[in-house]
Amino acid sequence: MIRFSVLKWVPPFARGSVKEFRVRWALEEAGLPYEEEVLTPEDQNGDAYRARQIFGQVPAYEEDGLAMCESGAILLHVAEKSDTLMPRDAQGRARTLQWVFAAVTSVQPAVDQVTALDFFYAQEEWAKLRRPSAEEFLLRRLGQLSARLEGREWLEERFTAGDLMMVTVLRDLRHTDILTRFPPLAVYVKRAEARPAFQKALADHTALYAEAAKAEAAE
Amino acid sequence: MIRFSVLKWVPPFARGSVKEFRVRWALEEAGLPYEEEVLTPEDQNGDAYRARQIFGQVPAYEEDGLAMCESGAILLHVAEKSDTLMPRDAQGRARTLQWVFAAVTSVQPAVDQVTALDFFYAQEEWAKLRRPSAEEFLLRRLGQLSARLEGREWLEERFTAGDLMMVTVLRDLRHTDILTRFPPLAVYVKRAEARPAFQKALADHTALYAEAAKAEAAE
């Protein structure tokens, strides 16, 4: 049985962006059943969990005695089990690896620069001074990615785990209008979001926070 | 034959940190021969290279008709070929993936925040205001990693590609005294640097810039 950790509560801006969502979506694409291990803040910061995940992050993943963490690593591990996530030929595998890493090391840092300024440091003087150059760098990267996707449905000839990872990274910009400036990227994200596995995963992820969202709406 | 791209010139602070070094070190560990494809700035920004590497980064990697990029992806691809870089059992493979991703997505962003401030923005007003919180976050992450390495030679029971990647990330702090505050990390980096494959790779990488370094020293 597959089991991964999720957070019992996260602030509204993080819903849909918690990194367990990547694993959940991948497991839905692969058609593999799973259980959630719901962590309270006390669990997350406790010694037992820190022994499994040294930074206290989610997800931690277990499967028949195998234990691992880091969403990118788990995504590739799950991709090994499913042709839907990774082609079987050497070139197809290599390109899947390539785009997963491109997403988390060449695009995500540029996205995170901007989202961190917006969500964590918006009132800081330095953040206001920094934001233009952070956005400029992000726009350059997105322009390069957008050119790749011009006239393509996916980063390669077919959907892979690389698209899954890239889309989760791009969705972190949904509090801005930045993607609307790159129509190939906006359409690409919508195409991925229309996949039944994405829909199921997002509904289940969001359900974790349904009660909290109701209470917030009533405030 | 294996071939990967390298840069004909980089500024002194980047020597030893260019991401092709990760691949070079991995190939030395695996005992696989390779060739360098030396890129001028014109090559790097030309359409032909951008078609292979959309962000214009190094390394791009080729092997018997297979083509890919992103140093993390190439590292895992090479690790598939060598027991020195990745154990063959499922748990060992999973942990290798885990630590490669931990290095580039949980540690590298914290390191890059600080190195970017030091190398690219040192004179900016916002960078001076930002640096204390960036360093504080980095020290927290390094403390968590250091606790993991207390009493261990490597992140798992033996050296893997995860250690290789983690060490390349930590070495990016060599312009600071930060690692000396975490003796388990300082010793870990030295242990990795003592490996013959590391020594060979660093010598060959540095040789690319020997003439430039000589000219700089004469200035």
Chai-1 contact restraints between the chains, C-beta under 6 A:
chainA,res_idxA,chainB,res_idxB,connection_type,confidence,min_distance_angstrom,max_distance_angstrom,comment,restraint_id
A,I54,B,Q144,contact,1.0,0.0,6.0,A-B,restraint_1
A,I54,B,R148,contact,1.0,0.0,6.0,A-B,restraint_2
A,F55,B,S106,contact,1.0,0.0,6.0,A-B,restraint_3
A,F55,B,Q144,contact,1.0,0.0,6.0,A-B,restraint_4
A,L66,B,A90,contact,1.0,0.0,6.0,A-B,restraint_5
A,L66,B,Q91,contact,1.0,0.0,6.0,A-B,restraint_6
A,L66,B,A94,contact,1.0,0.0,6.0,A-B,restraint_7
A,M68,B,A94,contact,1.0,0.0,6.0,A-B,restraint_8
A,M68,B,Q98,contact,1.0,0.0,6.0,A-B,restraint_9
A,C69,B,Q98,contact,1.0,0.0,6.0,A-B,restraint_10
A,E70,B,Q98,contact,1.0,0.0,6.0,A-B,restraint_11
A,E70,B,F101,contact,1.0,0.0,6.0,A-B,restraint_12
A,E70,B,A102,contact,1.0,0.0,6.0,A-B,restraint_13
A,G72,B,F101,contact,1.0,0.0,6.0,A-B,restraint_14
A,A73,B,L97,contact,1.0,0.0,6.0,A-B,restraint_15
A,A73,B,Q98,contact,1.0,0.0,6.0,A-B,restraint_16
A,A73,B,F101,contact,1.0,0.0,6.0,A-B,restraint_17
A,L76,B,L97,contact,1.0,0.0,6.0,A-B,restraint_18
A,H77,B,A94,contact,1.0,0.0,6.0,A-B,restraint_19
A,A90,B,L66,contact,1.0,0.0,6.0,A-B,restraint_20
A,Q91,B,L66,contact,1.0,0.0,6.0,A-B,restraint_21
A,A94,B,L66,contact,1.0,0.0,6.0,A-B,restraint_22
A,A94,B,M68,contact,1.0,0.0,6.0,A-B,restraint_23
A,A94,B,H77,contact,1.0,0.0,6.0,A-B,restraint_24
A,L97,B,A73,contact,1.0,0.0,6.0,A-B,restraint_25
A,L97,B,L76,contact,1.0,0.0,6.0,A-B,restraint_26
A,Q98,B,M68,contact,1.0,0.0,6.0,A-B,restraint_27
A,Q98,B,C69,contact,1.0,0.0,6.0,A-B,restraint_28
A,Q98,B,E70,contact,1.0,0.0,6.0,A-B,restraint_29
A,Q98,B,A73,contact,1.0,0.0,6.0,A-B,restraint_30
A,F101,B,E70,contact,1.0,0.0,6.0,A-B,restraint_31
A,F101,B,G72,contact,1.0,0.0,6.0,A-B,restraint_32
A,F101,B,A73,contact,1.0,0.0,6.0,A-B,restraint_33
A,A102,B,E70,contact,1.0,0.0,6.0,A-B,restraint_34
A,V104,B,T105,contact,1.0,0.0,6.0,A-B,restraint_35
A,T105,B,V104,contact,1.0,0.0,6.0,A-B,restraint_36
A,S106,B,F55,contact,1.0,0.0,6.0,A-B,restraint_37
A,P109,B,P109,contact,1.0,0.0,6.0,A-B,restraint_38
A,W126,B,W126,contact,1.0,0.0,6.0,A-B,restraint_39
A,W126,B,L129,contact,1.0,0.0,6.0,A-B,restraint_40
A,W126,B,R130,contact,1.0,0.0,6.0,A-B,restraint_41
A,L129,B,W126,contact,1.0,0.0,6.0,A-B,restraint_42
A,R130,B,W126,contact,1.0,0.0,6.0,A-B,restraint_43
A,Q144,B,I54,contact,1.0,0.0,6.0,A-B,restraint_44
A,Q144,B,F55,contact,1.0,0.0,6.0,A-B,restraint_45
A,R148,B,I54,contact,1.0,0.0,6.0,A-B,restraint_46
